[in-house]
Amino acid sequence: MGNVSKTVFLLCVCFAITACSTVDETRKFDFIADKNDLKQTWPYGNEIARYLYLGDITGENNLTAIKQKNESTLGKLWQFIIGEFEDEPVVLKRPQSIVGDELGRLFITDISNQSVFVFDTVNGTMEQWPNAKQHYDFVSPVAVALGVNNEILVADSVLGKVFRLDSTGKPIGIIEHSSLIRPTGIVRVAQENKIYVSDTVSDNIKVFSDQGELLETLGKSGNGNGEFNGPTYLAKHPQGILVADTLAARVQLIANANGKVEYIRTLGERGLQIGDLMRPKGVAADSAGNIYIVESYFDHLLIYNSNGEFLMPLGGTGFSPGEFYLPAGIWIDAKDRVFIADMMNGRVSVFQFLGD
């Protein structure tokens, strides 16, 4: 058979295969976990289960195509002939923080990928947003929060700014000030229409309007009540703001009293026992008022009650479900699902708080 005849033959096969291998696909999002892992609960032993492991978020592997029509054997053969193979999946490398919106989207900052990952858990899609502003990419996107009008707020610790993105990831503005040096934590309090940004180098919390105007500066350097030593992650609490006062090895609960720090209480203290703190990072609160602290140095998640009394740990160094390796941020959704950015394991681990 001549070369021309071979080409015609292959083209005919191509059309035939295409006709019989059309696939109508929809996609879905799932947490990744072995079916045996999904039975794991904490605490161990005969105590009442408080937390259930749901799985991990790692990247494109969380997206599954649902095929409505079975692809034919000839279709698979044709993919082999033309070398149509799937690319390596895009994955998280060093996730730092996470937040979700009411549309079922999860926003995860990744400092190694220098971008924000966006997982749409309803439509089963994933995007990467690398742009901090037009023609300018993120360098170290550490913290993420929801802003006004469906904006996404991203604090880049190296660039020293907070970048405002619209709901599609388009850069629309910058929150900056000459006194803002290293932003590492961010949260918006809707009732106040204010954005709180921790400045780790300056040892204070800077408060901005939604338009980016600096309104107040809370706290100063020190280890006293209402003072800070390397503050990082922030989170809302019914009584105010949780501040991971990282270099002071504690978490402070504060409120904004007309531009001054209103100290409420301290959680944790420096020590080497489980329940003590060395390098607290992510902070959060659930619907029952329990307070969560990511202890990065000891690779634990520590849970306290609303009065600041230590209840239980979850974690330890490792790669298995319920173990962490230099964890960073944490976020808890309206269903009391606990999302932990397990940084050096390149994943976000998810647990269900079971109540009480």
Beta strands, then each sheet from edge to edge (+ up, - down):
strand 1: 25-29
strand 2: 41-42
strand 3: 51-57
strand 4: 63-67
strand 5: 95-100
strand 6: 105-110
strand 7: 115-120
strand 8: 125-129
strand 9: 131-133
strand 10: 136-137
strand 11: 141-146
strand 12: 152-156
strand 13: 161-165
strand 14: 171-175
strand 15: 183-189
strand 16: 194-199
strand 17: 204-209
strand 18: 214-218
strand 19: 231-237
strand 20: 240-245
strand 21: 250-257
strand 22: 260-267
strand 23: 280-285
strand 24: 291-295
strand 25: 300-304
strand 26: 310-315
strand 27: 330-332
strand 28: 337-342
strand 29: 347-353
sheet 1: 1+ 4-
sheet 2: 2+ 3- 29+ 28- 27+
sheet 3: 5+ 6- 7+ 8-
sheet 4: 9+ 10-
sheet 5: 11+ 12- 13+ 14-
sheet 6: 15+ 16- 17+ 18-
sheet 7: 19+ 20- 21+ 22-
sheet 8: 23+ 24- 25+ 26-
end
